[in-house]
Amino acid sequence: MKSRKGFTLVELIIVIALLAIITAIGGVTFHSYTLNRNLKSAAREIVSDFFVYRARAVSEGKTYRIAFDIDGNSYTIQPGSSTPVTRSPLAFGSDIRIIAASFGAGRAVNFLARGTVSPFGNIKLVNSRQSNAIIKVNITGRTYVIFDIK
């Protein structure tokens, strides 16, 4: 009697089915990871702008204002008498939204020539998975981010 070497059709189908299941799980996980990574990148970009314009306010001796437009999902940097610059966290994905910006009674923060902030407050970003990033700025200009990833 000859011994047969190889795989049966049933064994091949089982292996292909297992690979398909593993690939599907991996694809969903990777998509979630990408959405959350985009949220973190957008939050860090805003924090970076805070650091840059706080440093410029101190070095140039003038006030810089960053105003948040929740409806337009963007923010505008208004340096002294120069032309304003508008930015949007959408550069990191269309699912990222600015849902809150509260600085005192308004939606704008001023970086003063002394290096301080007036008024202090926070910004809240959210993505389509309902993960949050809260960017907090205190009166000394120190900025930090709290992530609630889902």
N, CA and C atoms as an extended XYZ file, in Angstrom:
450
Properties=species:S:1:pos:R:3:atomname:S:1:resname:S:1:resid:I:1 pbc="F F F"
N         0.830       -1.167        0.000 N   MET     1
C         0.000        0.000        0.000 CA  MET     1
C         0.882        1.241        0.000 C   MET     1
N         0.565        2.182       -0.877 N   LYS     2
C         1.340        3.411       -0.955 CA  LYS     2
C         0.850        4.414        0.070 C   LYS     2
N         1.791        5.129        0.705 N   SER     3
C         1.366        6.209        1.621 CA  SER     3
C         1.237        7.494        0.813 C   SER     3
N         0.183        8.199        1.052 N   ARG     4
C        -0.054        9.454        0.336 CA  ARG     4
C         0.393       10.617        1.197 C   ARG     4
N         1.090       11.524        0.576 N   LYS     5
C         1.545       12.705        1.283 CA  LYS     5
C         0.780       13.904        0.751 C   LYS     5
N         0.486       14.865        1.646 N   GLY     6
C        -0.214       16.079        1.228 CA  GLY     6
C        -1.378       16.373        2.150 C   GLY     6
N        -2.149       17.353        1.753 N   PHE     7
C        -3.296       17.788        2.549 CA  PHE     7
C        -4.577       17.458        1.822 C   PHE     7
N        -5.593       17.190        2.589 N   THR     8
C        -6.902       16.948        1.988 CA  THR     8
C        -7.583       18.283        1.731 C   THR     8
N        -8.590       18.263        0.931 N   LEU     9
C        -9.337       19.476        0.610 CA  LEU     9
C        -9.995       20.054        1.863 C   LEU     9
N       -10.477       19.228        2.736 N   VAL    10
C       -11.114       19.685        3.986 CA  VAL    10
C       -10.097       20.418        4.858 C   VAL    10
N        -8.897       19.880        4.954 N   GLU    11
C        -7.857       20.538        5.755 CA  GLU    11
C        -7.509       21.915        5.182 C   GLU    11
N        -7.414       22.029        3.882 N   LEU    12
C        -7.122       23.320        3.251 CA  LEU    12
C        -8.239       24.332        3.490 C   LEU    12
N        -9.470       23.898        3.400 N   ILE    13
C       -10.607       24.797        3.632 CA  ILE    13
C       -10.617       25.286        5.074 C   ILE    13
N       -10.315       24.425        6.018 N   ILE    14
C       -10.266       24.817        7.436 CA  ILE    14
C        -9.169       25.859        7.664 C   ILE    14
N        -8.000       25.651        7.082 N   VAL    15
C        -6.895       26.602        7.234 CA  VAL    15
C        -7.262       27.952        6.617 C   VAL    15
N        -7.842       27.952        5.448 N   ILE    16
C        -8.250       29.203        4.788 CA  ILE    16
C        -9.310       29.924        5.617 C   ILE    16
N       -10.259       29.188        6.185 N   ALA    17
C       -11.287       29.808        7.031 CA  ALA    17
C       -10.674       30.445        8.274 C   ALA    17
N        -9.735       29.743        8.910 N   LEU    18
C        -9.061       30.306       10.088 CA  LEU    18
C        -8.275       31.566        9.732 C   LEU    18
N        -7.578       31.561        8.610 N   LEU    19
C        -6.847       32.757        8.169 CA  LEU    19
C        -7.793       33.930        7.898 C   LEU    19
N        -8.951       33.639        7.307 N   ALA    20
C        -9.933       34.693        7.038 CA  ALA    20
C       -10.448       35.309        8.338 C   ALA    20
N       -10.703       34.486        9.339 N   ILE    21
C       -11.184       34.987       10.640 CA  ILE    21
C       -10.120       35.848       11.313 C   ILE    21
N        -8.887       35.380       11.310 N   ILE    22
C        -7.787       36.141       11.926 CA  ILE    22
C        -7.582       37.469       11.202 C   ILE    22
N        -7.665       37.463        9.875 N   THR    23
C        -7.508       38.694        9.092 CA  THR    23
C        -8.631       39.678        9.388 C   THR    23
N        -9.850       39.206        9.514 N   ALA    24
C       -10.990       40.091        9.817 CA  ALA    24
C       -10.824       40.746       11.182 C   ALA    24
N       -10.422       39.980       12.173 N   ILE    25
C       -10.206       40.536       13.518 CA  ILE    25
C        -9.070       41.557       13.484 C   ILE    25
N        -8.007       41.231       12.792 N   GLY    26
C        -6.872       42.147       12.682 CA  GLY    26
C        -7.240       43.437       11.965 C   GLY    26
N        -8.062       43.353       10.942 N   GLY    27
C        -8.488       44.542       10.196 CA  GLY    27
C        -9.301       45.494       11.049 C   GLY    27
N       -10.218       44.963       11.833 N   VAL    28
C       -11.036       45.791       12.724 CA  VAL    28
C       -10.163       46.443       13.789 C   VAL    28
N        -9.255       45.691       14.353 N   THR    29
C        -8.355       46.226       15.378 CA  THR    29
C        -7.463       47.314       14.801 C   THR    29
N        -6.945       47.110       13.614 N   PHE    30
C        -6.085       48.106       12.977 CA  PHE    30
C        -6.858       49.387       12.681 C   PHE    30
N        -8.098       49.266       12.238 N   HIS    31
C        -8.927       50.447       11.969 CA  HIS    31
C        -9.154       51.249       13.252 C   HIS    31
N        -9.462       50.585       14.351 N   SER    32
C        -9.645       51.259       15.638 CA  SER    32
C        -8.356       51.950       16.065 C   SER    32
N        -7.248       51.263       15.900 N   TYR    33
C        -5.949       51.838       16.248 CA  TYR    33
C        -5.683       53.106       15.433 C   TYR    33
N        -5.994       53.073       14.137 N   THR    34
C        -5.762       54.224       13.267 CA  THR    34
C        -6.616       55.412       13.694 C   THR    34
N        -7.886       55.190       14.012 N   LEU    35
C        -8.755       56.285       14.449 CA  LEU    35
C        -8.245       56.926       15.736 C   LEU    35
N        -7.817       56.107       16.685 N   ASN    36
C        -7.311       56.633       17.952 CA  ASN    36
C        -5.956       57.317       17.772 C   ASN    36
N        -5.134       56.798       16.889 N   ARG    37
C        -3.850       57.439       16.604 CA  ARG    37
C        -4.065       58.821       15.990 C   ARG    37
N        -5.049       58.956       15.108 N   ASN    38
C        -5.364       60.247       14.507 CA  ASN    38
C        -5.833       61.248       15.562 C   ASN    38
N        -6.624       60.795       16.524 N   LEU    39
C        -7.075       61.667       17.609 CA  LEU    39
C        -5.883       62.158       18.425 C   LEU    39
N        -4.973       61.258       18.751 N   LYS    40
C        -3.785       61.648       19.522 CA  LYS    40
C        -2.922       62.632       18.735 C   LYS    40
N        -2.786       62.409       17.449 N   SER    41
C        -1.990       63.313       16.617 CA  SER    41
C        -2.612       64.699       16.552 C   SER    41
N        -3.928       64.774       16.422 N   ALA    42
C        -4.603       66.076       16.381 CA  ALA    42
C        -4.440       66.815       17.701 C   ALA    42
N        -4.585       66.113       18.814 N   ALA    43
C        -4.410       66.741       20.132 CA  ALA    43
C        -2.983       67.245       20.299 C   ALA    43
N        -2.029       66.457       19.887 N   ARG    44
C        -0.625       66.862       20.022 CA  ARG    44
C        -0.291       68.042       19.116 C   ARG    44
N        -0.943       68.141       17.963 N   GLU    45
C        -0.733       69.285       17.073 CA  GLU    45
C        -1.230       70.575       17.725 C   GLU    45
N        -2.376       70.516       18.376 N   ILE    46
C        -2.895       71.694       19.078 CA  ILE    46
C        -1.968       72.070       20.223 C   ILE    46
N        -1.523       71.089       20.984 N   VAL    47
C        -0.591       71.349       22.090 CA  VAL    47
C         0.699       71.958       21.554 C   VAL    47
N         1.163       71.464       20.431 N   SER    48
C         2.373       72.007       19.820 CA  SER    48
C         2.186       73.477       19.451 C   SER    48
N         1.037       73.817       18.885 N   ASP    49
C         0.758       75.222       18.572 CA  ASP    49
C         0.734       76.070       19.840 C   ASP    49
N         0.183       75.530       20.915 N   PHE    50
C         0.193       76.262       22.188 CA  PHE    50
C         1.628       76.567       22.632 C   PHE    50
N         2.496       75.562       22.569 N   PHE    51
C         3.889       75.756       22.980 CA  PHE    51
C         4.589       76.786       22.088 C   PHE    51
N         4.387       76.651       20.784 N   VAL    52
C         5.058       77.546       19.838 CA  VAL    52
C         4.620       78.992       20.047 C   VAL    52
N         3.312       79.221       20.151 N   TYR    53
C         2.838       80.596       20.237 CA  TYR    53
C         3.013       81.190       21.635 C   TYR    53
N         3.109       80.362       22.636 N   ARG    54
C         3.472       80.869       23.973 CA  ARG    54
C         4.921       81.346       23.942 C   ARG    54
N         5.804       80.553       23.338 N   ALA    55
C         7.213       80.932       23.229 CA  ALA    55
C         7.382       82.182       22.363 C   ALA    55
N         6.621       82.287       21.291 N   ARG    56
C         6.707       83.476       20.437 CA  ARG    56
C         6.190       84.714       21.160 C   ARG    56
N         5.156       84.546       21.969 N   ALA    57
C         4.635       85.684       22.735 CA  ALA    57
C         5.708       86.226       23.673 C   ALA    57
N         6.436       85.326       24.316 N   VAL    58
C         7.494       85.746       25.235 CA  VAL    58
C         8.650       86.383       24.472 C   VAL    58
N         9.099       85.742       23.400 N   SER    59
C        10.272       86.250       22.677 CA  SER    59
C         9.987       87.549       21.932 C   SER    59
N         8.773       87.721       21.418 N   GLU    60
C         8.433       88.927       20.661 CA  GLU    60
C         7.804       90.009       21.527 C   GLU    60
N         7.429       89.656       22.740 N   GLY    61
C         6.828       90.630       23.643 CA  GLY    61
C         5.438       91.095       23.238 C   GLY    61
N         4.671       90.207       22.601 N   LYS    62
C         3.302       90.564       22.232 CA  LYS    62
C         2.360       89.400       22.503 C   LYS    62
N         1.083       89.684       22.487 N   THR    63
C         0.048       88.694       22.797 CA  THR    63
C        -0.349       87.926       21.543 C   THR    63
N        -0.481       86.623       21.700 N   TYR    64
C        -1.020       85.762       20.646 CA  TYR    64
C        -2.332       85.183       21.149 C   TYR    64
N        -3.322       85.158       20.270 N   ARG    65
C        -4.655       84.664       20.627 CA  ARG    65
C        -4.983       83.463       19.740 C   ARG    65
N        -5.464       82.402       20.355 N   ILE    66
C        -5.932       81.237       19.606 CA  ILE    66
C        -7.419       81.087       19.907 C   ILE    66
N        -8.232       81.279       18.867 N   ALA    67
C        -9.693       81.223       19.001 CA  ALA    67
C       -10.204       79.950       18.337 C   ALA    67
N       -11.084       79.239       19.026 N   PHE    68
C       -11.627       77.973       18.536 CA  PHE    68
C       -13.025       78.174       17.979 C   PHE    68
N       -13.255       77.627       16.782 N   ASP    69
C       -14.556       77.663       16.120 CA  ASP    69
C       -15.097       76.236       16.108 C   ASP    69
N       -15.994       75.948       17.037 N   ILE    70
C       -16.529       74.588       17.164 CA  ILE    70
C       -17.355       74.211       15.939 C   ILE    70
N       -18.193       75.130       15.465 N   ASP    71
C       -19.033       74.832       14.305 CA  ASP    71
C       -18.194       74.579       13.050 C   ASP    71
N       -17.122       75.337       12.889 N   GLY    72
C       -16.246       75.167       11.736 CA  GLY    72
C       -15.176       74.113       11.936 C   GLY    72
N       -15.115       73.541       13.136 N   ASN    73
C       -14.141       72.509       13.488 CA  ASN    73
C       -12.714       72.965       13.161 C   ASN    73
N       -12.392       74.190       13.598 N   SER    74
C       -11.067       74.737       13.316 CA  SER    74
C       -10.681       75.713       14.423 C   SER    74
N        -9.463       76.206       14.344 N   TYR    75
C        -9.026       77.240       15.271 CA  TYR    75
C        -8.167       78.236       14.513 C   TYR    75
N        -8.196       79.479       14.973 N   THR    76
C        -7.482       80.551       14.311 CA  THR    76
C        -6.441       81.125       15.254 C   THR    76
N        -5.234       81.278       14.749 N   ILE    77
C        -4.148       81.870       15.518 CA  ILE    77
C        -4.038       83.319       15.067 C   ILE    77
N        -4.209       84.235       16.012 N   GLN    78
C        -4.198       85.663       15.704 CA  GLN    78
C        -2.997       86.325       16.372 C   GLN    78
N        -1.914       86.451       15.628 N   PRO    79
C        -0.728       87.074       16.199 CA  PRO    79
C        -0.782       88.593       16.096 C   PRO    79
N        -0.730       89.281       17.201 N   GLY    80
C        -0.642       90.741       17.239 CA  GLY    80
C        -1.341       91.423       16.087 C   GLY    80
N        -0.576       92.049       15.199 N   SER    81
C        -1.152       92.778       14.071 CA  SER    81
C        -0.981       92.042       12.746 C   SER    81
N        -0.442       90.828       12.773 N   SER    82
C        -0.214       90.067       11.541 CA  SER    82
C        -1.496       89.387       11.067 C   SER    82
N        -1.413       88.772        9.921 N   THR    83
C        -2.552       88.066        9.342 CA  THR    83
C        -2.836       86.788       10.130 C   THR    83
N        -4.117       86.536       10.480 N   PRO    84
C        -4.460       85.313       11.222 CA  PRO    84
C        -4.217       84.047       10.399 C   PRO    84
N        -3.924       82.960       11.095 N   VAL    85
C        -3.705       81.658       10.471 CA  VAL    85
C        -4.785       80.717       10.995 C   VAL    85
N        -5.522       80.056       10.077 N   THR    86
C        -6.565       79.116       10.486 CA  THR    86
C        -6.066       77.693       10.291 C   THR    86
N        -6.307       76.859       11.307 N   ARG    87
C        -5.895       75.451       11.253 CA  ARG    87
C        -7.078       74.571       11.610 C   ARG    87
N        -6.980       73.325       11.223 N   SER    88
C        -8.047       72.376       11.499 CA  SER    88
C        -7.459       71.026       11.878 C   SER    88
N        -8.029       70.376       12.917 N   PRO    89
C        -7.567       69.029       13.251 CA  PRO    89
C        -7.995       67.985       12.229 C   PRO    89
N        -8.756       68.399       11.192 N   LEU    90
C        -9.185       67.461       10.158 CA  LEU    90
C        -8.017       66.927        9.342 C   LEU    90
N        -6.867       67.566        9.450 N   ALA    91
C        -5.700       67.079        8.717 CA  ALA    91
C        -5.333       65.660        9.173 C   ALA    91
N        -5.796       65.260       10.336 N   PHE    92
C        -5.477       63.941       10.874 CA  PHE    92
C        -6.615       62.951       10.699 C   PHE    92
N        -7.657       63.312        9.994 N   GLY    93
C        -8.786       62.418        9.763 CA  GLY    93
C       -10.092       63.173        9.839 C   GLY    93
N       -11.002       62.836        8.956 N   SER    94
C       -12.270       63.562        8.889 CA  SER    94
C       -13.199       63.243       10.046 C   SER    94
N       -12.851       62.260       10.869 N   ASP    95
C       -13.733       61.879       11.975 CA  ASP    95
C       -13.455       62.662       13.260 C   ASP    95
N       -12.446       63.520       13.282 N   ILE    96
C       -12.087       64.242       14.505 CA  ILE    96
C       -12.848       65.555       14.570 C   ILE    96
N       -13.490       65.790       15.722 N   ARG    97
C       -14.286       67.000       15.914 CA  ARG    97
C       -13.858       67.708       17.195 C   ARG    97
N       -13.877       69.041       17.140 N   ILE    98
C       -13.725       69.847       18.353 CA  ILE    98
C       -15.137       69.994       18.900 C   ILE    98
N       -15.414       69.436       20.076 N   ILE    99
C       -16.777       69.500       20.594 CA  ILE    99
C       -16.934       70.508       21.723 C   ILE    99
N       -15.816       70.968       22.288 N   ALA   100
C       -15.911       71.971       23.349 CA  ALA   100
C       -14.600       72.737       23.445 C   ALA   100
N       -14.726       74.007       23.713 N   ALA   101
C       -13.565       74.857       23.998 CA  ALA   101
C       -14.051       75.884       24.998 C   ALA   101
N       -13.529       75.825       26.205 N   SER   102
C       -13.980       76.767       27.228 CA  SER   102
C       -12.781       77.422       27.905 C   SER   102
N       -12.695       78.712       27.710 N   PHE   103
C       -11.661       79.539       28.325 CA  PHE   103
C       -12.381       80.721       28.954 C   PHE   103
N       -12.582       80.655       30.252 N   GLY   104
C       -13.376       81.693       30.908 CA  GLY   104
C       -14.784       81.671       30.341 C   GLY   104
N       -15.241       82.802       29.839 N   ALA   105
C       -16.576       82.894       29.260 CA  ALA   105
C       -16.561       82.697       27.754 C   ALA   105
N       -15.387       82.514       27.153 N   GLY   106
C       -15.306       82.425       25.703 CA  GLY   106
C       -14.647       81.162       25.206 C   GLY   106
N       -14.284       81.212       23.924 N   ARG   107
C       -13.647       80.069       23.266 CA  ARG   107
C       -12.265       80.432       22.726 C   ARG   107
N       -11.615       81.383       23.375 N   ALA   108
C       -10.298       81.815       22.920 CA  ALA   108
C        -9.346       81.902       24.109 C   ALA   108
N        -8.078       81.625       23.838 N   VAL   109
C        -7.040       81.698       24.854 CA  VAL   109
C        -5.989       82.705       24.377 C   VAL   109
N        -5.491       83.515       25.300 N   ASN   110
C        -4.469       84.511       24.990 CA  ASN   110
C        -3.161       84.111       25.649 C   ASN   110
N        -2.100       84.101       24.856 N   PHE   111
C        -0.764       83.860       25.391 CA  PHE   111
C        -0.101       85.225       25.520 C   PHE   111
N         0.178       85.621       26.751 N   LEU   112
C         0.681       86.954       27.039 CA  LEU   112
C         2.205       87.001       26.977 C   LEU   112
N         2.736       88.198       26.859 N   ALA   113
C         4.185       88.399       26.732 CA  ALA   113
C         4.951       87.897       27.953 C   ALA   113
N         4.301       87.791       29.095 N   ARG   114
C         4.947       87.282       30.315 CA  ARG   114
C         5.087       85.762       30.308 C   ARG   114
N         4.420       85.109       29.361 N   GLY   115
C         4.443       83.650       29.311 CA  GLY   115
C         3.252       83.017       29.993 C   GLY   115
N         2.331       83.834       30.464 N   THR   116
C         1.137       83.305       31.125 CA  THR   116
C        -0.024       83.240       30.142 C   THR   116
N        -1.111       82.639       30.603 N   VAL   117
C        -2.300       82.441       29.779 CA  VAL   117
C        -3.479       83.142       30.437 C   VAL   117
N        -4.296       83.748       29.594 N   SER   118
C        -5.501       84.395       30.102 CA  SER   118
C        -6.615       84.223       29.078 C   SER   118
N        -7.726       83.708       29.435 N   PRO   119
C        -8.035       82.880       30.599 CA  PRO   119
C        -7.618       81.438       30.340 C   PRO   119
N        -7.433       80.670       31.404 N   PHE   120
C        -7.067       79.266       31.242 CA  PHE   120
C        -8.335       78.444       31.038 C   PHE   120
N        -8.178       77.249       30.512 N   GLY   121
C        -9.348       76.406       30.244 CA  GLY   121
C        -8.965       75.115       29.555 C   GLY   121
N        -9.894       74.589       28.720 N   ASN   122
C        -9.634       73.318       28.056 CA  ASN   122
C       -10.364       73.198       26.733 C   ASN   122
N        -9.904       72.252       25.933 N   ILE   123
C       -10.497       71.909       24.644 CA  ILE   123
C       -10.773       70.418       24.664 C   ILE   123
N       -11.891       70.018       24.076 N   LYS   124
C       -12.221       68.595       24.019 CA  LYS   124
C       -12.388       68.171       22.562 C   LYS   124
N       -11.634       67.132       22.177 N   LEU   125
C       -11.730       66.537       20.850 CA  LEU   125
C       -12.354       65.157       20.975 C   LEU   125
N       -13.056       64.727       19.935 N   VAL   126
C       -13.657       63.391       19.933 CA  VAL   126
C       -13.545       62.821       18.519 C   VAL   126
N       -13.427       61.500       18.420 N   ASN   127
C       -13.425       60.856       17.106 CA  ASN   127
C       -14.690       60.015       16.937 C   ASN   127
N       -14.800       59.302       15.820 N   SER   128
C       -16.019       58.540       15.525 CA  SER   128
C       -16.209       57.344       16.452 C   SER   128
N       -15.177       56.910       17.152 N   ARG   129
C       -15.308       55.822       18.125 CA  ARG   129
C       -15.706       56.341       19.500 C   ARG   129
N       -15.929       57.651       19.609 N   GLN   130
C       -16.263       58.318       20.865 CA  GLN   130
C       -15.099       58.323       21.853 C   GLN   130
N       -13.876       58.184       21.344 N   SER   131
C       -12.689       58.383       22.172 CA  SER   131
C       -12.487       59.887       22.330 C   SER   131
N       -12.031       60.306       23.503 N   ASN   132
C       -11.882       61.724       23.805 CA  ASN   132
C       -10.431       62.087       24.061 C   ASN   132
N       -10.130       63.354       23.784 N   ALA   133
C        -8.855       63.953       24.183 CA  ALA   133
C        -9.209       65.308       24.779 C   ALA   133
N        -8.836       65.526       26.022 N   ILE   134
C        -9.079       66.806       26.680 CA  ILE   134
C        -7.732       67.483       26.863 C   ILE   134
N        -7.609       68.659       26.260 N   ILE   135
C        -6.377       69.436       26.345 CA  ILE   135
C        -6.609       70.530       27.377 C   ILE   135
N        -5.821       70.525       28.427 N   LYS   136
C        -5.976       71.501       29.511 CA  LYS   136
C        -4.789       72.458       29.507 C   LYS   136
N        -5.104       73.743       29.717 N   VAL   137
C        -4.083       74.781       29.804 CA  VAL   137
C        -4.302       75.517       31.115 C   VAL   137
N        -3.245       75.586       31.954 N   ASN   138
C        -3.405       76.321       33.206 CA  ASN   138
C        -2.864       77.746       33.066 C   ASN   138
N        -2.981       78.532       34.107 N   ILE   139
C        -2.640       79.956       34.043 CA  ILE   139
C        -1.172       80.217       33.729 C   ILE   139
N        -0.296       79.274       34.067 N   THR   140
C         1.130       79.447       33.778 CA  THR   140
C         1.483       79.029       32.359 C   THR   140
N         0.505       78.549       31.597 N   GLY   141
C         0.741       78.128       30.225 CA  GLY   141
C         1.104       76.669       30.083 C   GLY   141
N         1.159       75.949       31.203 N   ARG   142
C         1.464       74.527       31.144 CA  ARG   142
C         0.272       73.803       30.516 C   ARG   142
N         0.572       72.957       29.553 N   THR   143
C        -0.464       72.273       28.788 CA  THR   143
C        -0.276       70.770       28.905 C   THR   143
N        -1.374       70.061       29.080 N   TYR   144
C        -1.296       68.601       29.098 CA  TYR   144
C        -2.578       68.022       28.525 C   TYR   144
N        -2.509       66.758       28.125 N   VAL   145
C        -3.625       66.088       27.454 CA  VAL   145
C        -4.037       64.867       28.260 C   VAL   145
N        -5.346       64.684       28.373 N   ILE   146
C        -5.914       63.489       29.001 CA  ILE   146
C        -6.674       62.735       27.905 C   ILE   146
N        -6.284       61.484       27.664 N   PHE   147
C        -6.947       60.675       26.640 CA  PHE   147
C        -7.892       59.681       27.294 C   PHE   147
N        -9.085       59.538       26.708 N   ASP   148
C       -10.034       58.500       27.096 CA  ASP   148
C       -10.290       57.678       25.842 C   ASP   148
N        -9.482       56.659       25.637 N   ILE   149
C        -9.525       55.856       24.420 CA  ILE   149
C       -10.487       54.692       24.579 C   ILE   149
N       -11.327       54.515       23.582 N   LYS   150
C       -12.316       53.419       23.595 CA  LYS   150
C       -12.080       52.498       22.441 C   LYS   150
